[in-house]
Amino acid sequence: MNFNSPEFLLFLLGVVAVNYFLPQRFRSIFLLIASAVFIGYYNFESLLTVLISSAFNFYISRKVSGNRLLYISGVILNSYAIIMFNYFFAAKHGFHFSYTVITFNINSFIIALGLSFYSLQNISYLTEVYFKRWQPESSIKNYVLYNTFFPRIMSGPVMTPGEFLLQIDRNIISSDKLISGFNRFLLGLLKKMVIADRLAPAVHSVFDFGDTYSGLTTLLGVYLFTIQLYFDFSGYTDMAIGIGRMLGYDLKENFNFPLRSSSVSEFWRRWHISLISWFTNYIYYPLVYKFRVYKKAAALFGILVTFLVSGIWHGIGYTFLLWAVCHIIYLSFELLTKNFRSRVSEKYNNLFFKLLFIFLVFNAVCFSNIFFRSQSLVRAFHIIKGVFNNFLPNGRIDLVAPLAIGGHQIDEFNFYISMLLMTMFLLFERRIMRFGSGRTLNAAYIIICFLLIFLFGIINSGERFIYMQF
């Protein structure tokens, strides 16, 4: 039941309507039931996993304050869950086990919906309670809702207990929230169906077919994956935030126009904000503080550990490891050349150099994403080699046909439409976001969104959200 599926839209309409008319004291239990239905519809193992995880962390949190052994044990178990399931997902083992009448197949169990995301929330909750920055939650209902809230169970955003639990008994549903939530959800639907899913075939052709294309065609495919990933994930986040608002909750922002970043460090302040904030607050800052006497070396060590952990969080394998290594190198270079770069930016503070830096950062991110997207190191290095092999294509068809999945006129037309829609959105992204975050109904915005979705959206065979695999 993806956010862009017809059955989910019917489910959402019913949940929003019932939640709006319910007295506030009944809303949390209703949303908990609705979230359980949503997760159970995905698969029963996912529901069972999140319930067991929530109950375990809820009960040990009541005794974890000041108990170092219990705290470390809780963190290890939550971390182990992420690593174990990522390992089996990467290895694709046929492992299974049985308990009474329930049979768990690892192929479904290891992709338990949102496990990597709510496990991070459990770790942050135990950490806050252990250091006495947060009182243990007294209601197991509220804590389970914290982990299962269906708008963000699939891919976040990751939220600390203070960012979510305080809203449960205080949320107010106003007409402004309903309208702004609807506008934001519609924007996410547009990003996903009209742009991300239209780019998916071109990316699939370059990364998965195994053919040898011209270098320029391969490079365009690499560029398009980063853009597809951005529209796919930010579209999901827009929909999650929009649903949350319609249900009375303010979810954390996850993106702030990251493709306009002029440094890699700025990119990470703008991309997947909730996740990088988690890693910064619970890994990077503690490490830098612990080794603060070493100054710059402490910061470099913090970068190293933080991105190695991030690579493991995303998946077990050399591809994710090399993706992390790329960003370790980028960020370490920026840290070591900070003063020099500041002088350069002051001296060459004009539009040309601003665009040049944005272009360089985009290329650096795209290079790392070759490892992020590739199924193996062999395939990743094949793509890198392909960029420099016969760079210029033999004519237009040689360039476009692999990306358009065919050389027929209709294939070309669809590809050019996709490129036009993507380019127009990127150029006017800030203005479009203002409409998507508006608190009033704008007829032109709504009509244009629906027209684009029904005319150009991938409706019947859309892709699953990319970050559902993590």
C-alpha positions in Angstrom: 0.0 0.0 0.0 2.3 2.7 -1.3 1.4 6.4 -0.7 0.7 6.7 -4.5 -1.6 3.7 -4.7 -5.4 4.0 -5.1 -6.1 1.8 -2.1 -3.9 4.0 0.1 -5.7 7.1 -1.0 -9.0 5.6 0.0 -7.5 4.5 3.3 -6.1 8.0 3.9 -9.4 9.7 3.1 -11.2 7.5 5.7 -8.5 8.0 8.4 -8.4 11.8 8.0 -12.2 12.0 8.1 -12.6 9.8 11.2 -9.7 11.4 13.0 -11.1 14.9 12.4 -14.4 14.2 13.9 -13.2 12.1 16.9 -12.7 13.7 20.3 -9.0 14.4 20.9 -8.8 11.8 23.7 -9.6 9.0 21.3 -7.4 10.1 18.4 -4.2 8.5 19.5 -5.7 5.0 20.0 -7.5 5.4 16.6 -4.3 6.4 14.8 -2.5 3.5 16.5 -5.1 1.1 15.1 -4.9 2.7 11.7 -1.1 2.4 11.7 -1.4 -1.3 12.7 -3.7 -1.9 9.8 -1.4 -0.1 7.4 1.7 -2.0 8.5 -0.2 -5.3 8.7 -1.4 -4.8 5.2 2.3 -4.5 4.1 3.0 -7.8 5.9 2.3 -9.4 9.2 6.0 -9.8 10.1 6.5 -6.0 9.9 3.7 -5.4 12.4 4.9 -8.1 14.8 8.5 -6.8 14.6 7.6 -3.2 15.4 5.3 -4.2 18.2 7.9 -6.4 19.8 10.6 -3.8 19.4 8.4 -1.0 20.9 7.4 -3.1 23.8 11.0 -4.2 24.5 12.3 -0.6 24.5 9.3 0.8 26.4 9.9 -1.6 29.3 13.7 -1.4 29.6 13.5 2.4 29.4 11.7 2.4 32.8 14.9 1.0 34.3 17.6 2.4 32.0 18.2 5.8 33.7 21.7 5.6 35.2 22.0 1.9 34.4 24.9 1.7 32.0 24.8 -2.0 31.4 21.1 -2.0 30.5 21.6 1.1 28.3 24.5 -0.4 26.3 22.5 -3.7 26.0 19.5 -1.8 24.6 21.6 0.1 22.1 23.4 -3.1 21.0 20.2 -5.0 20.5 18.6 -2.2 18.4 21.8 -1.8 16.4 22.0 -5.6 15.9 18.5 -5.6 14.5 19.5 -3.2 11.8 22.8 -5.0 11.0 21.2 -8.5 11.0 18.4 -7.6 8.6 20.6 -5.6 6.3 23.0 -8.5 6.2 20.3 -11.0 5.2 18.8 -8.6 2.7 22.2 -8.1 1.1 23.0 -11.8 1.1 19.5 -12.9 0.0 19.7 -16.1 2.0 16.7 -18.4 2.1 16.9 -18.6 5.8 13.6 -19.2 7.6 12.4 -20.4 11.0 9.1 -21.4 12.6 7.4 -20.7 15.8 4.1 -22.5 16.5 1.8 -21.8 13.5 3.7 -18.8 12.3 6.3 -19.2 9.6 8.7 -16.4 9.0 10.4 -16.2 5.6 13.6 -14.1 5.8 12.8 -12.6 2.4 9.9 -10.7 3.9 11.0 -10.5 7.5 14.3 -8.8 6.7 12.6 -5.9 5.0 10.3 -5.4 8.0 8.7 -2.0 7.2 10.7 0.9 8.7 12.9 -1.2 11.0 16.1 0.8 10.3 14.2 4.1 11.0 12.4 3.2 14.2 15.4 1.4 15.6 17.2 4.7 15.4 14.3 6.3 17.3 14.5 3.6 19.9 18.2 4.3 20.4 17.7 8.0 20.7 14.8 7.4 23.2 17.0 5.1 25.4 19.8 7.7 25.2 17.7 10.6 26.2 16.2 8.6 29.2 19.6 7.2 30.2 21.2 10.7 30.4 18.0 12.0 32.2 17.2 14.4 29.4 13.8 12.8 29.0 11.4 11.1 31.4 10.4 7.6 30.5 7.0 7.5 28.7 4.3 6.3 31.0 1.9 5.2 28.2 2.8 2.2 26.1 0.1 3.3 23.7 1.9 6.6 23.1 5.3 4.9 22.7 4.0 2.3 20.2 2.4 5.2 18.2 5.8 7.0 18.3 7.3 4.0 16.4 4.3 3.0 14.2 2.8 6.3 13.1 2.0 5.3 9.5 2.9 8.5 7.6 6.5 8.0 8.5 6.9 4.3 9.2 8.3 3.5 5.7 11.2 6.0 5.5 11.0 8.5 8.3 11.6 11.3 9.0 13.4 10.1 12.1 12.2 12.0 15.2 13.4 12.2 18.7 10.9 11.6 21.6 10.7 15.3 22.3 9.8 16.1 18.7 6.9 13.6 18.5 5.6 12.4 21.9 4.7 15.9 23.1 2.3 16.2 20.2 0.2 13.2 20.9 -2.0 14.7 23.6 -1.7 18.3 22.4 -2.4 18.1 18.7 -5.0 20.4 17.2 -6.5 19.9 13.8 -7.4 23.2 12.2 -8.5 24.1 8.7 -5.1 25.6 8.0 -3.4 22.3 8.8 -5.8 20.4 6.7 -5.3 22.6 3.7 -1.5 22.9 4.0 -1.3 19.2 4.6 -3.4 18.5 1.4 -1.2 20.9 -0.6 2.0 19.3 0.6 0.7 15.8 0.0 -0.3 16.8 -3.6 3.2 18.2 -4.2 4.8 14.9 -3.0 2.5 12.9 -5.2 3.5 15.1 -8.2 7.2 14.6 -7.5 6.9 10.9 -7.2 4.5 10.0 -10.1 5.4 12.7 -12.6 9.1 13.0 -12.2 10.8 10.2 -10.1 8.9 7.3 -11.7 9.3 8.8 -15.2 13.1 8.9 -14.7 13.3 5.3 -13.3 13.4 3.5 -16.7 16.4 5.6 -17.9 18.3 5.0 -14.6 17.4 1.3 -14.8 18.8 1.1 -18.4 22.2 2.5 -17.4 22.6 0.7 -14.0 21.0 -2.7 -14.6 21.0 -3.7 -18.3 24.8 -4.3 -18.4 25.1 -2.9 -21.9 27.9 -0.6 -23.0 26.7 2.9 -24.0 28.5 6.1 -25.0 30.2 7.9 -22.1 27.8 10.8 -22.3 24.8 8.5 -22.2 26.2 6.8 -19.1 27.0 10.1 -17.4 23.4 11.3 -18.0 22.1 8.1 -16.5 24.3 8.7 -13.4 23.0 12.3 -13.1 19.5 11.1 -13.5 19.8 8.6 -10.7 20.7 11.4 -8.2 17.8 13.5 -9.4 15.4 10.5 -9.4 16.5 9.7 -5.8 15.9 13.3 -4.7 12.4 13.5 -6.2 11.5 10.1 -5.0 12.6 10.6 -1.4 11.7 14.2 -1.1 8.3 13.4 -2.6 7.8 10.7 0.0 8.7 13.2 2.7 6.3 15.8 1.3 3.5 13.2 1.4 4.5 12.1 5.0 4.6 15.7 6.2 1.3 16.5 4.5 -0.5 13.4 6.0 0.9 14.3 9.4 -0.5 17.8 9.2 -3.9 16.6 8.1 -3.8 14.3 11.2 -2.7 17.1 13.5 1.1 16.4 13.7 4.1 18.4 12.6 6.7 16.1 11.2 10.3 17.1 10.7 11.5 18.6 7.4 14.0 16.3 5.6 15.1 18.4 2.5 16.1 22.0 1.9 16.9 22.3 -1.8 20.0 20.1 -1.5 20.9 20.1 -5.2 21.7 23.8 -4.9 24.5 23.2 -2.4 27.9 24.7 -3.1 29.8 22.4 -0.7 29.4 18.8 0.3 29.0 19.8 4.0 26.2 22.1 2.9 24.7 19.3 0.9 24.5 17.2 4.1 22.8 20.0 6.0 20.1 20.0 3.3 19.8 16.3 2.4 17.9 13.8 4.6 18.1 16.3 7.4 16.5 14.1 10.1 18.9 11.2 9.6 22.1 13.4 9.4 20.8 15.2 12.6 20.5 11.9 14.3 24.0 10.8 13.3 25.4 14.2 14.2 23.8 14.4 17.6 24.4 10.8 18.7 27.7 9.9 17.0 29.6 12.9 15.6 29.2 15.4 18.5 29.9 12.9 21.3 33.1 11.6 19.5 34.3 15.2 18.8 33.7 16.2 22.4 35.4 13.1 23.8 38.5 13.7 21.8 38.3 17.5 21.8 41.9 18.0 22.9 43.0 16.7 19.5 40.9 19.5 17.8 40.9 19.0 14.0 41.9 15.4 14.3 38.9 14.8 16.5 36.6 16.2 13.8 38.2 14.0 11.2 37.7 11.0 13.4 34.1 12.0 13.9 33.5 12.2 10.2 35.2 8.8 9.6 33.1 7.0 12.2 29.8 8.8 11.4 29.9 7.9 7.7 31.1 4.4 8.2 28.1 3.9 10.5 25.9 5.6 8.0 27.2 3.2 5.3 26.4 0.2 7.4 23.0 1.6 8.2 22.2 1.8 4.5 23.4 -1.7 3.8 26.0 -4.4 4.2 28.4 -4.5 1.3 31.4 -2.9 -0.4 29.2 -0.6 -2.5 27.8 1.2 0.6 31.3 1.2 2.2 32.8 3.0 -0.8 29.8 5.4 -0.9 30.7 6.3 2.7 34.4 6.5 1.9 33.7 9.0 -0.9 31.9 11.3 1.6 34.6 10.8 4.2 37.1 12.1 1.7 34.9 15.0 0.5 34.2 16.2 4.0 37.7 15.7 5.3 39.0 17.7 2.4 36.6 20.5 3.1 37.6 20.5 6.8 41.3 20.7 6.0 40.9 23.4 3.4 38.2 25.5 5.2 40.3 28.7 5.5 41.5 28.5 2.0 38.0 28.0 0.6 36.7 30.9 2.7 39.3 33.2 1.1 38.4 31.9 -2.4 34.7 32.4 -1.8 35.2 35.9 -0.6 37.5 36.7 -3.6 35.2 35.1 -6.2 31.8 35.9 -4.8 29.8 36.0 -8.0 27.2 34.0 -9.8 29.6 32.2 -12.2 31.7 30.7 -9.3 28.6 29.9 -7.3 27.2 27.9 -10.2 30.6 26.3 -10.7 30.8 25.1 -7.1 27.2 23.8 -7.3 28.2 21.9 -10.4 31.3 20.4 -8.8 29.4 19.3 -5.7 26.6 17.8 -7.8 29.2 15.8 -9.7 30.9 14.6 -6.5 27.6 13.5 -5.1 26.7 11.7 -8.3 30.0 9.9 -8.4 29.4 8.5 -4.8 25.9 7.6 -5.8 27.3 5.2 -8.5 28.3 2.9 -5.6 25.0 3.7 -3.8 22.9 2.5 -6.7 25.0 -0.3 -8.2 24.3 -3.9 -7.3 28.0 -4.8 -7.1 31.4 -3.3 -7.2 32.0 -4.9 -10.6 28.9 -3.0 -12.0 30.0 0.2 -10.3 33.4 0.2 -11.8 31.9 -0.8 -15.2 29.8 2.3 -15.1 32.7 4.6 -14.0 34.8 3.1 -16.9 31.9 3.6 -19.2 31.7 7.3 -18.6 35.2 7.7 -20.1 34.7 5.2 -22.9 33.7 6.6 -26.3 32.3 9.7 -24.6 30.5 11.3 -27.6 27.6 9.2 -29.0 27.1 8.5 -32.7 24.2 10.8 -33.3 21.0 11.6 -31.4 19.5 8.1 -31.4 22.7 6.6 -29.9 22.5 9.2 -27.1 18.7 9.0 -26.4 17.6 5.5 -27.2 19.2 3.8 -24.2 17.7 6.4 -21.8 14.3 6.3 -23.6 14.3 2.5 -23.5 13.9 2.4 -27.3 14.5 4.4 -30.4 10.9 4.9 -31.6 9.5 8.3 -31.9 7.1 7.8 -29.0 9.9 6.7 -26.7 11.9 9.8 -27.6 8.9 12.0 -27.0 8.3 10.5 -23.6 11.9 11.0 -22.6 12.0 14.6 -23.7 8.8 15.3 -21.8 10.4 13.8 -18.7 13.5 16.0 -19.1 11.3 19.1 -19.6 9.2 18.4 -16.5 12.3 17.7 -14.4 14.1 20.8 -15.6 11.1 23.1 -15.1 10.6 21.8 -11.6 14.2 22.2 -10.6 14.3 25.8 -12.0 11.1 26.9 -10.2 11.4 24.6 -7.2 11.3 27.3 -4.5 8.2 28.9 -6.0 6.5 25.5 -6.3 7.3 24.7 -2.7 5.6 27.9 -1.6 2.4 26.7 -3.2 2.9 23.2 -1.7 3.3 24.7 1.8 0.4 27.2 1.4 -2.3 27.4 4.0 -5.0 28.4 1.5 -6.5 26.5 -1.4 -5.1 27.7 -4.7 -7.3 26.6 -7.6 -4.6 27.0 -10.2 -2.0 25.0 -8.2 -4.5 22.1 -7.5 -5.7 22.0 -11.1 -2.2 22.0 -12.6 -1.0 19.3 -10.2 -3.9 17.0 -11.0 -3.5 17.7 -14.8 0.2 16.8 -14.6 -0.5 13.7 -12.6 -3.3 12.4 -14.9 -1.5 13.4 -18.1 2.1 12.5 -17.3 2.1 10.5 -14.1 3.1 6.8 -13.9 -0.1 5.5 -12.4 -0.4 1.7 -13.1 3.2 0.6 -12.8 4.9 3.1 -10.6 8.1 2.3 -8.7 8.2 1.6 -5.0 9.9 4.3 -2.9 13.6 3.8 -3.1 14.3 4.3 0.6 11.8 1.6 1.6 14.8 -0.8 1.2 16.7 0.8 4.0 
